[in-house]
């Protein structure tokens, strides 16, 4: 064995960090860092520095080790640079090790192998840890102690409730007692779900997890992930103006549940002026923590402390939850704006509704064990609509997805759940909201477009995008390339993008100038340098979206960016001024935002997701005065209304519409509400939305029309059970989920998810092959009696569509009739219409 630089000397630093070694192993989490190699000249020799897991000095390289340091932490339990992982020894010998002959994979030092002298499991605080004492026999015996944490929070899902609350709590404890070793159950149990469905979260070893997963009463055991958070004009754009017909007395009895970062109760959007008593059906509580006031508008509040959610209060210090709640249910507030931008009357979809908030998030994320607890409480508290603008990084199976589990039990109790599709677009199959019993919402633009302009010294004016409230007062500042005001820094390209906080910009050169940067990701470094402003290249994938900036900044298109560079190079003293933001009309709207996650549905491809599109770009709504609108700690201005973009903003828009429809039809099922919204959606232009239905689902939401859909496609719990059976989910687990312990209905093994009575139709077909697909649907007449509906087929040269029968005549209200759609053709790139 010979390394690539056999004459080098090795100097090692062992640093205990919380990253993972980049290697395959037997499922053990190692605490270390992948090698970061630097070279320098020391007395005409080269010293190689490796940051890794240590080194084994008994190896035949000891004459080369000229230095070593260790950095103990709570996770790096070894107070020595001796490598017990072997990763550091391997990398250092590969880089600078001697030439050693007759090497093989075998312990052959002429000495005994390492000896484990003690092995025990301890509970250190609430942390379950294995403690190993090991002796290594080398040039002098060496003894060290190794600590490794074994626990991890898992969610144990048991299905529907079948017993009373007391019995369920006892059941959870008895189940844990059967598998937990060496720890009291109270030290292991994190949270119990016992009000609306059954399950619990617990700190478990992998062995304990396996034992639980094999138990008959358990549906699934999965790690509790940490999920991420995913309007003065938007309602008017949808035709939902302030003069529409309302049933305010009914609206006042509707309770919208918000699962998010909390709420700022003092906001004008949540004043209870004019509100009557709390609805009698409400079974919840105001447990928002110290100094959190509920009122007749905010009628309930709960928080769920976890290692991530560390504030014991439902008060929103982020702003996200306040923003979402005010979009769905906020009061009418006149003259709301973000420092003058977007000024008008801010209002929610249904201002008369009541609000219940459930805080499950903090800056670090939103834990699944808290999310399930929020669903458990919200359903039992009596909410009518639930909105959750939270999701993971990728879709997972329904029985391992906290939002899918919680929303299933909400559906079974008559509660419709709205979830944001995600902000991972424009990539296909990026939506994480895939369960058919909830409604997945994409984000689209409105006809109000916020723009900013940069005026060059030549008089040329170029348009870009930002929410910039900082005026340069008519003064032009020197325009410079970010690369020309930089200094050497850790990241070679950091000065080009003006990001990273690496000290790459020289403040003596950058101060008072407008910098041209390659990226618009973050501007902390530019602001820190004292620059007067920045111009950056806009991300084509994001499109026409403006983000709040902390000083004069604008992101421009590639063509405009090139024009600015041309001016810079052709002028001896280039200068520019960045104007404040203005609003113009966007005639292309609505267009699905580039960031909005797309289908197809990775878990159930025959169920089209997302379901609907709604405004989610540059939405003005209430905000927490302690929140930071742009995530930049240097932004010191407090706001009570802010402008945000994301599917987090589009989701509560649909929640507001669902509440509005429910005020006219209080007895409608969740699927009827969902169907009414989808079936009345406005068609969107596929030429402006290249991913078509994968981007916008059924189309753009149309609130007023949704009240009178004429026909609805209804699905109930048993229909979803049949779908799960057709997908191959375990029959015993399905019985536990439904709560009746029934088996899969006869013939369900021959069914497919596209047989679900869904308001849209989609099918996955084999590439390059001809196909014939049949869709069977049943509709319920919720319009007028003695009405006939006729099928209208839009011609498509690539597929054939046949509807039988072509007309349905209804004699009475709530009458049901069925029809069949047959589609033939070759494999297509988009869902079938």
N, C-alpha and C positions, 0 to 999 in steps of 0.2 A: 504494500500500500504506500503510495506517495502522494503528497498533497501538491497543490498548484504552486506553493511558494515555500519550499522546504527550508530555506535559509532564514526565514523570518523568525522573530521572537514574539511570543504571545504575552499580552497583558490583558487580564480579564477583570471585568467588573460584574458582579452578580447583583442584580437589582430585582427585588420582589415587586412585581407589578400585577395588575389584575387583568392582563390580557392572556390569550391562550397561545401555546406553542403551535406553530404551523406544521403539524405532523399528525399522522394517523396513530391512534393508540387504542387501548382496550376500554374505551368509554370513560377514562379517568380525566378529570379536569386538572390540568397542571397550572401552576401560578408562575408565569414567567413572561418572557418577551422574545419575539423573533429577533434573530441577530441583526444588529445595526452596525455595520463595519465601517470604520474610518481608518485612514492611513496617514502617518506623518513621519518625518525624518528625525530620528534621534541618534546623534553621533554616528551618522552615515549608515545606521541600521534602520530597518523598518519595524515599527511597533504596531501590531494589530490589536485593536481594542474591540472586545465583544461584550455586548450587554446580553446576558443569557442566564441560564440556570446554575452556573458555576462550572467547576472543572475538577477532575479527579487527579490530584498531584501524584498519586502512586503510579500513574501511567508513565511511560517512558518519555515524558516531555518536561520533567521538572526543571531542567536547566534552562528552559526557555521561558518559564513563568516568572516575570520580573515584578509583578504587582498583582494585588487582589484586594477587593473590597466587597463587603456585603451590606445590605440595607434592610434591616428587619422591619416587618410590618405585621399587622394583625393576621395577614394571610400567608406571609412568608415565615414559616415557623422555625427555620433553621438559622441559628446564629453562627453561620460558617459559610465560606465560599465553596466548600466541598460539594460536588455535584452529585446529588442522589437521584436526579432525573435522567442523567446521561445525555440530555439534549445539548447542553453547553460543551461537554467534553467532545461530543461528536462534531459540533460545528467548529470548535477551536482546532481540533486535529485536522479537520478537512482544510481549514484555512492556513494554518501555520505549523502543523505537526511535523515531527521528524519522519524520516523514512524508516519503516519498521518491517522487517521481513517475517514471513511465515505467520501472517495474521489470519485468524479465522474467528468465527462467531462461537467462542467458547471461553469460559472462565479459566485462565491459565496464567496466574501470577506466581504459581508455586506456593500459594498461600490458601488458607481456608476461605470459603465464600463468606459473604456478609451473614451475620448471625442476628436473627431477631431475638432479643432477650426479653422483651415484654410486649404485650399487645392488649390494649384495653379500650373500651368505649366510654366516653364521659359526656355529660351534659354540662357545657361551660356556659353559664347564663341560660339563654334559650337556644343555644347553638349545640346541636349534636355533633360530636367530633370524635374521630378515632385518633388515638395516641399510640405511636409505635416507637419503641426504643430499639435501636439497631447498633451492632458493633461491626465495624469494618476492620479486618486484619490486614495491616500493611506494614509500613516502616513505623512501627509503634501502633498499637491498637487505638482506634478512634471510635468514640461513641457519640451518637447524635440522636436527637429526638425529632420525630416528624409528626406534625399535626395536619389532619385533613378533615374539613367539614364534609359531612355526609348528607345533611338534610337539604331538601328543596321543597318549595311550596307546590303542592299538587291539588287539583280540584277533583273531588270524588263525586260524581254525578249519579244519583240513585233513581231519577225519574220523577213521576208525579207523586203527590202526597197520597198516602193511603191510611194514615193514622193521625191522631191528634197531635198537637204541638208538643206536649210533654213527652209522649211516646216517641216522637221523631227524634227529639234531643237525646233521649236515652239510647235510641237505636244507633245514633252516630257514635256515641261514646263506646258502646259495646262493640261496634265494628272495629274501632281503632284499638281497643284493648286486645282484640284477637291478633293483631299484626305488629303492634309497637313493642319494641324490646328495650328495656332499660330506662324508660322515661315515663313519668306520669302523663296521662292523657291530656291533662290541662296544659302541659308544656308543649304539646304537639298540635293540638287543635287550634287553628287560626280563626275559623268562622264557621258557623252552622247555618244552612239554608233550610228553613222550616215553616215559612208562612205561605208560600205559593207553590213550591216544589221542594224536593228533598235532595240534600247533598251537603257537602262540607268541604272546607279547605284545610289542609294540614301539612305540617313539615314532616316529610317522609324521606327515608333512604330509598334507593332504587329497589332494594330487596323488598322493603315494605310495600312499595308501589306495586310490584309484581304480585305480591300476595293479595293485595286488595283487588287488583284487576281480575284475579281469578275467582273472586267470590261471586256467588250466584246473584246476590241482590244488587250488584254494582253494574251500572250501564257503561261507564267509562271513567278512566283515571287519566288526567292529562296535566302537564305542567302549566302553572298559572303564568301566562305571558304578561308582559307589560305592553299595553297597546298605546297608540298615539292619537292625539286630537286630530281629527281630520278637519231705516231702509227707505229712505225717503222717496225713492223712485221705483223700486222693484215691483211693489204691489200695483201701482198705476200702470206700469208696463204690461202687466198680465191682465189688464182690464178690470182689476179688482179695486176700484176707486172708493172714495169715502161715501158715495151716494148709493151704493148697492143695497139691496134689500137684506135686512138682518133680523134675526130673532134674538134680541139681546137678552131677554129673560131666560131663554134656553141656553144661550151661550154662557151665561153666568153660572150655570150648573155644570159646565164641562171643565174638567181638570186635566191640564197638560203637564205630564211629568218630564223633567229635564235631567238627563243623566250626563253630567259634565263636570266643570271645575267649580261649580257653585253659582252664586248670584250676589250682586251688590244690592241689598234691599233698600238702600236709601235713594236709589235712582228714581227719577221722575217716571220712568217707564213702568215702575212697579208700585206706584202710589195706590192706595185703596180708597181714594176719595170717590164717593158715589157708589161704592160696592156695598152690597147687602151682606147678611151673615154667611158664614161658611156653609156650603151645601151639606144637607143632612146625611148624604151617602158617604161623606168623607170619614175614613177610619184611621187616617194618618196622625202624625204628631209633628210639632215644631221642636226638633232636637238639633238645632243648628249650632249649638255651642254658646259660649259666653258672648254676651252683647249682640246676639243675632236676633233681630226682631222680625217675627212673622206678622202678617196683617191679613185683611180680608182679600187681598190679591195674592200674596205669597202665603198660602195656607199650610204649607208643610216644608220641612227641611230636615235632611239627615246627612251625616258624613260617616265615612268608613275608614278609620285610621289603618294604615299599613306602613311598611318601611318606605313606601313611595309617597303615599298620602299622609304627610306628617303633621298637617295643621288640623287640630281638633275643633274645626269650625266650618260651617257651610258657606262662610263669606268668601267671595271670589276675589282672589288676589292676582289672577291671571287675566281676566277679562273675557275669555272665550265663552264660558257658560252664561255670563250676563248678556253677551252679544246674541247668542243662540236663543235665549229665553225671550229677549225683546223682539226678535224677528217673528217668533211664533205667536207670542201673546202680549207683547208690550202695549202699554197705553199710548194714546196719541199725544205726542210732545211736539209743540210748535217750535220753529226756529232752531231745530237741532242741526248741528254741523260739526265737521272736524276742522276747527280753526277757519271757518268760513267756507270750506269745501263741501259741496253736496247739501247746502242749506235747504231746509224744508221741514215738513212735518214727519217725524219718525213715528212709525206705528207698526204693531204686529198684525198678523193676519186676522186674529180675532181678539181685539183688545179687552173684551168683556170676560174672557175665560180666566180661570184661576190657575195658579202655578204651584207645582210642588217640585223641589229641587233635591237632587241626590248627588253629592260630591264624591267622585271616585278618582279624581285626577290631581296631579301636582305638576310642577315643571319637569319632573323626571318621567312622567307618563301616567298611565291609567291601568291599574292591576285588574286582572280578570276575576280574582276572588272578590274584589270590591264591586265590580260590575255585576256579578251574579247576586251579590247581596242587595244591590240597588234594585234589580229586577224583582227579587224576592219580596222586598218591602213595597215597592211601587204598586205591584199587582194587588197585594193585600190591602194597601192603603186606599185603593179605589180610584186610581187615575183612569182616564178614558183614552188618552193618547200618550204614547211614549216617543220621545225623540232622543237619539243618541248619535252624536257626531264624533264617533270614536271607531278605530279599527286597527287591525294588525298590518303586517307587511305583506302577507300572502294569505289566500283563503285556506281554510282547514275544514276537515269533516264536521258535519253538523253536530255530532255528539262530543266534539272537542272544541267547540266554539262557544264562548260564554254568551255572546250576543244572540247566536242562533238558539241556544238552549233557553235563555231567558225570554226571548220573543216568542218561542213556541208556546210556552206556558202562558204568556200574556195573551196570545191568540186564543188559546183554549178558554180563557176567562173573558173574552170579548174585547180585548185591548189591542189596537193596532200599533205596531212599532215601526217607526221610520228610522233608517240608518243611512248615513252618508256612504256613497260608493267608494270614496277614497281619493287621495290626491297623488296617485302614481301614474297618471297618464303622461303622454298619449299612448302608452304601451298596451297592446291587447292582452286580455286575460289578467288585467291588473286589479280589477275590482275585488274587494274582500267581502262585500255584502252580497251573499249568494243564496241565502235561504229563501224559499218561495213563500213562506208565511209572513215575512216582513217586507217592507217596501224600501227598495234601494234607490237612492237619489243621486243623479249626476248634476254637475254645475254648469250653467250657461251664462251668457252675457245678457245685459239689458241694453236698451237703446241709449242709455246715458254712458258716455265714454269719457273717462278722465284722461286728459293728456297734459303734457308739459312741453315747453318749447325751449330750444337753445338758439340764441341769436349770435351769430358770428360777427366779428369785426368788419367783415365784408358786406354786411347787411343781410346775408342769407339767413333765413329762419328754417330750422329743421324741427320736426315733431318727434316726440318720444313719449315715454310713459313713466309716470311716478305720481305719488301724492306728495307734492312739495309745497309746504306752506311758508317757506322762508324766502323773503323777497331780497333781491340784490339792489333794489331801489334805483334801477336804471343805470347802475354802474357796471362796466365791463372789467373783467379780471383777466390776467395773463393766462393763456391756454398752453399747457405743457403735456408732453407724453409722460405717463407714469414711470416709464423706464429711465427717464432722464433726471428724475429727482429721487432716485433710490440709492441704496448702499448695499453692500454684500449682506446676505441674510441666510437663514438656515434652508429655506426652500428656494431653489434657483428661479422658479417661475412666479414666486409670490409677488414680486414687484410689478409684474405685468398685469396682474388681476387686482392689485391694491387690496388684498384681503389677508386674513390670517393672523393679524396682530403680531407679526414677527419682527417688527421694528425695521422693516425693509425700506420704508420711506424716510428720507432725510428731511426733518421738519424745517431746517434752515433753507432748503431748496423748495419745499412744497408749500410753505406757508403763504397764504393769500393768493394761491393760484387755483385754476380749475384743472383737475387732472383727467387725462384720458386713460381709462382702464379697460381691460379685456372682459371683465366679468362684473355682474351686478349682484353677486351673492351677498356680500356684506361690505359695509363701509367704515367699520370701526377704525381701521388703520388710517384711512384717509382723514377722518374726523380728528383722530388723535394727532395727526401730523400738522394740523392747523391749516389744511388746505381750505380754499374758499368754496369749493364745490367739485363735482365729478361728472363725467360723461362716460357711460359704459355701453357695452354691446348687449342688446336685449337677446334673451334666449328665444329662438324661433319656436321651440316646443311650447313655451308658455303663451306666446301670442300677445294679444292686446289686453294685458292685465297691468294695472298700476299698483305699486306697493308703497306704503308709507316710508318716507326717508327721514333721516335725522338731521340733514342739512341739505343745501341745494344740490340735487342730483337728478339725473334723468338717464333712462335706458333707451337707446335708439336702435333702429333696424340696421341691418348690415350695410345697406346702401347709404343710409345717413351717416353711419360710422365711418365709412370709406370717404364720404364727402368731407367730414370734419378732419380726417387725417390729411387729405389732399390740401385743404386750406392751411393746416398746420405746417406742412412742408413747403408751401409756396409763399409763405408770409414771414417777414423778418420779425415782426412783433405781433404774433397771433393773440387774439383776445376774444372773450365771449361773455355772454350773460345768460344765466338760466332763469327763466321766468317762473312764476308761481302757477300752480295747477289750475286748469279751467275745464269745464265740462262742455262736450259737443254731442251731437246726435250721431249715433252709430246705426246706419241704415241696414247693416248686415245682420243685426241681432234678430233673434237669438242664435248664437253659435256656441256649441259646447266648448268649454275652456280646455286648453291644452293639458292642464294639470289634472283634469277630471279622469278618474280611472275608468277603463273600458272593460267590456266583455270580450270574448264569451265567458260563460260561467264554467270555471274549472272543475267544480264539484258536481254539478248537474248541467251538462252542456245543453240539454233540451229545454232548460228554463232560461229564458232571456233575461239578462241582467246587464246594466241597471234597468229599473222599471220606468223611470220618468226623469225628465230634466227640469230644473228650476233655477231661478237666479242665484248665482253664487260668486259673482265677480264684482269686486269693489262695492260691497254692501255697507251702508252706514247704519249702525245700530248702537244701542247702549253699551257702555264699557265700564270696567272697574277703574276708578281713579288711581289705583295702585298697579294696574297692569301697564305693560310696555307694548304699544301697538306694533312695534317692529322687532321685538326681541333683542334690541340693542341697549345694553346697560347705560350707554352714554346719552340716550334719549331721556331727558329729565322733565319733559313737559307732562303734566297731568291732564287727562282728558276724561270726559264723561260719555262721549260718543266717539266711536272710531270707525274706520273703514277697513274691512277685512275681506279676503277672498278665500274660497275653498268650498269643498262639498259640505264642510261644517256649516256654511251659510245657506246652502241650497236646501239641506235637510229640514231645518225648522220652517222654511217656507212651506214645504209640503205638509208638515205637521199642522201649521196654521190652516191650510186648506182643508185637511182632513177634519179638523175641529169645526170648521165652517159647514162642511157637508153634514157632519154629524148633528149640528144644531137643527137641520131640517129633517134629518132622519135618525132620531136617537136610537131606534131599534135595529139599525143596520149592523150586520156583522163586520168584522175587520176586513174580510175579503170583499164585501160589497162596497165598502168605502174605497178600498184600493182599486177595485174594478172601475168604479165611477170616475176616479181620477185618471186612470190609464186610458179608458175607452173614449174619454172626451178630450184627450190631449191634442194640441195643435200639431199638425205635421211639420217636420223640420226639413230644411233643404239639405239633401245628401251631398250636393255639390260643394256646400260650405262645411260639411261635416263628413270627412272622408270615411270615417268608420261607421257612419250611418247608425243603425239600431244598436250596434255595440257601444256607441257613444251616448245616444239620447234615449234608448229604450223605446217607449211608445210615442215619445214626442215631448213637446214643451207643455208644461202644466197650464190648464185653463180653468181657473177657480170657479167662475160664475157658471159655466156649462156643466161642471162636475155635479152640481146640485140636481140636475135633471138628465141623467144619462140615458133614460129610456129602458135599456137592458143592462143587467149586470151578470158577471160570471162569478158565481159563489163557490167557494171551497171551504170545507170544514175539517175539523181535526181528523176524522176518519179518512178523508181523502188524502191528507198528508201522510197518514200511516200507511196507506196502500202504496203511495209513492216511495216511501222509505223501504217498504218490502220489495218493491220492484228494483231498487238499487242494491239489494243484497245486504241490507243492515240486519244484524242478528235478531231473529224473531223473538227471542226471550227478552232482549233489551227493548225492543219496540213495545212489548206489552208493559214493561215498567214505565216507559216514557208516557204512554197513553193513560196509565193508571188503572186500566181494567184487566191487565194481564191476559188479554186476548191474543190469539194467534193471527198470523197473516191471513187475510181472506182468501178463499179459494180462487185461483186464477191470477193472483197478484204477481206471481213469479213470471207470468207472460206479459205483464203490463210494462210500460216504460214511463219515465218522468213526463214525456210530452203528452201522455194521456191525462195528466192533471188538468182540471178545468180552469186553466190559467187565462187571463185576459189577453195575453200575447201568445204567438205560436212560433216555435223555433225547433229545429232538428239538426243534429249533427249527422253528416253524410260522409261516405267514403270518397276520397279524392279521385277525380277522373272517372267515376262510374255513374251510370244512369241510376235514377232513384224514383221511387214512388212512396210518398209519405202521406199518411192519413191522420187527420186531427179530428177528434170528436169533442164537441163542446155542447154544454147545456146553458141556456140563458134564462134569466128570470125577468119577467116584465115588471118594472117598477115605475112605468109611465102611465099612459092612459089605457083604459079598456077599449076593446074593439079597434086595435091598431095593427097594421101590417108593416113589417120591416123587410126590405129587399136587400139582397147581397149586391154589392158593387165591386167589380173586379177591375183593378188597374192592369192593363195589358203589359206583359213583359215577354220579350222575344226569347228569353233563355229558359223560362219555366212555363208550365201550364197549370192553371188553377181552376178547380171545379168545386162548386158549393152545392150540396144537396140537403134539403130542398133550397131553392133559390129565394124563397119567401117564407116568412113565418108570420102567422096571424094569431093574435092574442085576443081573447074575448074578455079576460078579466085581469085584475091586478094580482101580482104574485104568481101568475101562471107560468109554468116552465115548459120549454120546448127545446129540442135538440137539433143539431145539424152536423154535417160532416164536410170537412174540407180535404180535398185530395190535391197534392202538389206533385208534379212530375217534371223531370229535367235532368241536367247534368249538375255536378257538384258546383256550388256557388261560394263566393268569398264572404257573403254576408248572410245573416239570418233570413229565413224565408218570410215574406211579407204576410 
